Amino acid sequence: MSVIAGKADEHARGVVAAAGWRASSAFLLAVLVFANIMNWADRQVVPILFGSIRRDLALSDTELGVIGGVAFSLIYAVASFVFGYYADRTSRRSIIGFGLLAWSLSTAACGFATGFWSLFVARFFTGIGEASFYPCAMSLVTDGFAADRRGRAVGLLGAAAAVGGGLGVGLGGHLADTLGWRNVFFVYGVAGVVLVPFVLMLVEPARPEDDGEDDVATMRALKDIFGDARLLWVWTSGALLIAAATGWAAWTPSFFERDLAFDATKAGIVFGAAQLIGGVAGSLIGGRLGDMRRSRRFAGQLDVSVLSGLLAAPLFALVLCEGFPLWVVITGSLLGSLAVYAYLPSLQTAVAELVSPKRLGITFAVHVLFLSGIGAAVGPFVVGWASDLTGNLRLALSLPVVAIVLAAAGAFIAGRVMRARTPLLDAARQRSA
């Protein structure tokens, strides 16, 4: 048996050597970064088009909040369980390639919408396609990077999300003014299709050798995951932060247009630049600081999330204050985005440390349920509903500021619970990672 295993290992090494640069961690991360850029560009382009869609399709703020949140996020979370299950058992590269094609075609289909329900259905299928990416990408990064480098790799993926979100809003606003909102969806959809061949070129990193944990049924694994207080506190913090961030991102461009008299191009440039610059810097800084704090104490990376949340809330509050000059609004938006993006890498690396490699896919599917299924669905809807209820979008946008403070408190508790409830054998696991 050992001879057979040795030959299998030798064959695997030969396959990797023959693949050359396609099997490198650098190529893996580069492809995932560009795929995530398109993932977030397609996701975030909708808010900057709210004004045009609202006028053309006669939708209310509540309906737009549903399109920007619930239509995409709930099915995104549910579908992530399916993709997370298969990410633990089959080719992650093929799953991402299929999903990228599906979400790109669905994004293009949004350009044909004639009313609320047709746009809802197109966003629904966009959510299904995009659900393929996160469980597979995090599983690939966890297998492809050692624990002491993982935070930086996750930070780069977060930076890609910021670039995609920034392009989605910034370029989308300009294209909406010049080409019309329908053509924006067509352009973004085609760009995603172009990336599919590069995804299929990937050579996946080897999955870890047997860690001693037996394979268990999916329902048993889910029972264990939902029964883990450490994970639940991390995800509660993340859901609050994402609810705040998506509520803010969905409605701030409209706030700029309605209250500050920006056109779509100017609103897109101001908000998109803040997302792009602040998001890239925040993701890289947050990932790096998270690795540094983790090296000092277990779950130390969550200290970065706590500090980031406490910085983001007052910075976003500055944007909403009346009478401040434009440069204060821009600075608050940029630095607030930086702090929000710095919050996220530590949540993801914390989750990766708490579960067996055999459960990474399904665990990150639950991660998606909390952050994107609950948080991202609730945030845009609640802000839109509050805007319709009060007739004051500025007041409605104060809700994300409060939610960020609550998220920081959740991250603080999550760190304490992780340190209190993680067995001492984790010290040996950290040294060997």
Protein Blocks (a to p, Z undefined) as FASTA:
>chain_A
ZZmmmmmmmmmmmmmmmnmmmlpmklmmmmmmmmmmmmmmmmmmmmmmmmmmmmmnopaf
klmmmmmmmmmmmmmmmmmmmmmmmmmmmcfklmmmmmmmmmmmmmmmmmmpcbfklmmm
mmmmmmmmmmmmmmmmmmmmmmmpcfklmmmmmmmmmmmmmmmmmmmmmmmmmmmmmnop
klmmmmmmmmmmmmmmmmmmpccddddddehiacddfklmmmmmmmmmklmmmmmmmmmm
mmmmmmmmmmmmmmmmmmnopafklmmmmmmmmmmmmmmmmmmmmmmmmmmmmmmpghkl
mmmmmmmmmmmmmmmmmmmpghiafklmmmmmmmmmmmmmmmmmmmmmmmmmmpcfklmm
mmmmmmmmmmmmmmmmmmmmmmmmmmmmnopaklmmmmmmmmmmmmmmmmmmmmmmmmmm
gcfklmmmmmmZZ
